[in-house]
Every structure is written in structure tokens, then in C-alpha cells.
């Protein structure tokens, strides 16, 4: 488990448990208490606690209010439940990947309409696979650049004269 997903407990396949794990992980990522989050969502603390604990049925209005309060991706919270991976909500809290995908799909639906039904499954799989491969390549390149910068910073620090009188 990487540092960003630390604190995401293994969740059961129950929708409420999956959503609960995602909500708790995002709230903790943001350094917010339950009280802070409830206040930011304009709801009583006990109502928020029932929502976060999964005691209530998943509620889209609450999910969107939570996302606004935590500056996270509401569509990733829903998708985290759909794919059984609460950590997705943490991974996409800042870049809003799932919201971007959702906006793209909304635009595609609006522009293509009925033509979507005529798409060959192979074309869809190919396009989606290519997109995710491209994103994986971008991540790898970004990680290489960060490693290069860290190595360079270390070298600069080693070469710098020691302070003294």
C-alpha cells in the first residue's frame, strides 16, 4: 500500500462499507475531522456520522456535498463503490480523473447520440485501452522527471560548501 492510500481499510463488497471507506480516507487525506466535514456540508454531525459510517443508503446529494466540502471528485466516490476500490477516491481527489471521464462521456453522448449504439465493442475497448496506456506512460514520464530532479537536488546539496567561519 502506498503512502497516499494508507488508512484506507479493506472494505467489504457492501456498497455502504465501500463508500464509508472512501469517504473516511478522503476526509483524512484533507486533514478534516467529522465535525469539520459536517459543518462544511451544512448538516448535523450525527447525520454526517451516519452517512460516513455507511449506516444510511448511499445518497448522491450527500456525496456531492461531501466532495465540495473536501475538494474531491464526487464521481470517483461513486466509481470507487462501483469497482470495489475505495482507494480510487483518494487517488483522484486532486486531479478529478473520474469527473473528467464523466464530462467526456457526457459530451460524447451529446454529440454522438444514437450513433453510440452502433459502435463495435472492439473499437471501444481499443480506444479505452489506448487512453489508459497513454495515461500510464504520462505517469511514468512524470515519475522519471521527479526522480531526475531529486537526484539533481541531492547532487547540488552535496556539492555545496559547508557553512563555516
Rosetta blueprint (number, residue, H / E / L):
1 X L
2 X L
3 X H
4 X H
5 X H
6 X L
7 X L
8 X L
9 X L
10 X L
11 X L
12 X L
13 X L
14 X L
15 X H
16 X H
17 X H
18 X H
19 X H
20 X H
21 X H
22 X H
23 X H
24 X H
25 X H
26 X H
27 X H
28 X H
29 X H
30 X L
31 X L
32 X L
33 X L
34 X H
35 X H
36 X H
37 X H
38 X H
39 X H
40 X H
41 X L
42 X L
43 X L
44 X L
45 X H
46 X H
47 X H
48 X H
49 X H
50 X H
51 X H
52 X H
53 X H
54 X L
55 X L
56 X L
57 X L
58 X L
59 X L
60 X H
61 X H
62 X H
63 X H
64 X H
65 X H
66 X H
67 X H
68 X H
69 X H
70 X H
71 X L
72 X L
73 X L
74 X H
75 X H
76 X H
77 X H
78 X H
79 X H
80 X H
81 X H
82 X H
83 X H
84 X L
85 X L
86 X L
87 X H
88 X H
89 X H
90 X H
91 X H
92 X L
93 X L
94 X L
95 X L
96 X L
97 X H
98 X H
99 X H
100 X H
101 X H
102 X H
103 X H
104 X H
105 X H
106 X H
107 X H
108 X H
109 X H
110 X H
111 X H
112 X H
113 X H
114 X H
115 X H
116 X H
117 X H
118 X H
119 X L
120 X L
121 X H
122 X H
123 X H
124 X H
125 X H
126 X H
127 X H
128 X H
129 X H
130 X H
131 X H
132 X H
133 X H
134 X H
135 X H
136 X H
137 X H
138 X H
139 X H
140 X H
141 X H
142 X H
143 X H
144 X H
145 X H
146 X H
147 X H
148 X H
149 X H
150 X H
151 X H
152 X H
153 X H
154 X H
155 X H
156 X H
157 X H
158 X H
159 X H
160 X L
161 X L
162 X L
163 X L
164 X L
165 X L
